């Protein structure tokens, strides 16, 4: 029960934050107001996403250790977690510093370049699909 609770808590925290920042990012593509809101919001959502990710990793490990996940399923989960971590690192260590610099320079209301918007859009799709897909996959396995 504890392992499932930790995993679901991680999804609640992480997926909630991912959804909020994805919506802000989508709105910020063409709006200076939402670009600035996205820059400010990501300061809150970024640590929440990492907190959620850590809880999901701990929870799924405990589910595996408790025998609720077989080795093959756990290997798939580790693969998805790895992709999510790589994507999170890109957003946290490449995109986030750029956005914070924009804010420091007083340019937080300026629209991002098309090239950067494209990279962020791909990253957000990876993030959104991996979080929701992972949750669906995990629930389908547990429901069996």
PESUL-V161984 format. One record per backbone hydrogen bond with DSSP energy under -1.0 kcal/mol. NH is the residue of the N-H (numbers start at 1). CO is the residue of the C=O. Records with the same first field share a line. If there is no record, write none. Layout:
NH = CO, CO
//
This chain:
5 = 1
6 = 2
7 = 3
8 = 4
9 = 5
10 = 6
11 = 7
12 = 8
13 = 9
14 = 10
15 = 11
16 = 12
17 = 13
18 = 14
19 = 15
20 = 16
21 = 17
22 = 18
23 = 19
24 = 20
25 = 21
26 = 22
27 = 23
28 = 24
29 = 26
35 = 31
36 = 32
37 = 33
38 = 34
39 = 35
40 = 36
41 = 37
42 = 38
44 = 41
45 = 41
46 = 42
48 = 44
49 = 45
50 = 46
51 = 47
52 = 48
53 = 49
54 = 50
55 = 51
56 = 52
57 = 53
58 = 54
59 = 55
60 = 56
61 = 57
62 = 58
63 = 59
64 = 60
65 = 61
66 = 62
67 = 64
68 = 63
74 = 70
75 = 71
76 = 72
77 = 73
78 = 74
79 = 75
80 = 76
81 = 77
82 = 78
83 = 79
84 = 80
85 = 81
86 = 82
87 = 83
88 = 84
89 = 85
90 = 86
91 = 87
92 = 88
93 = 89
94 = 90
95 = 90
96 = 91
98 = 94
99 = 95
100 = 96
101 = 97
102 = 98
103 = 99
104 = 100
105 = 101
106 = 103
107 = 102
110 = 107
117 = 113
118 = 114
119 = 115
120 = 116
121 = 117
122 = 118
123 = 119
124 = 120
125 = 121
126 = 122
127 = 123
128 = 124
129 = 125
130 = 126
131 = 127
132 = 128
133 = 129
134 = 130
135 = 131
136 = 132
137 = 133
138 = 134
139 = 135
140 = 136
141 = 137
142 = 138
143 = 139
//
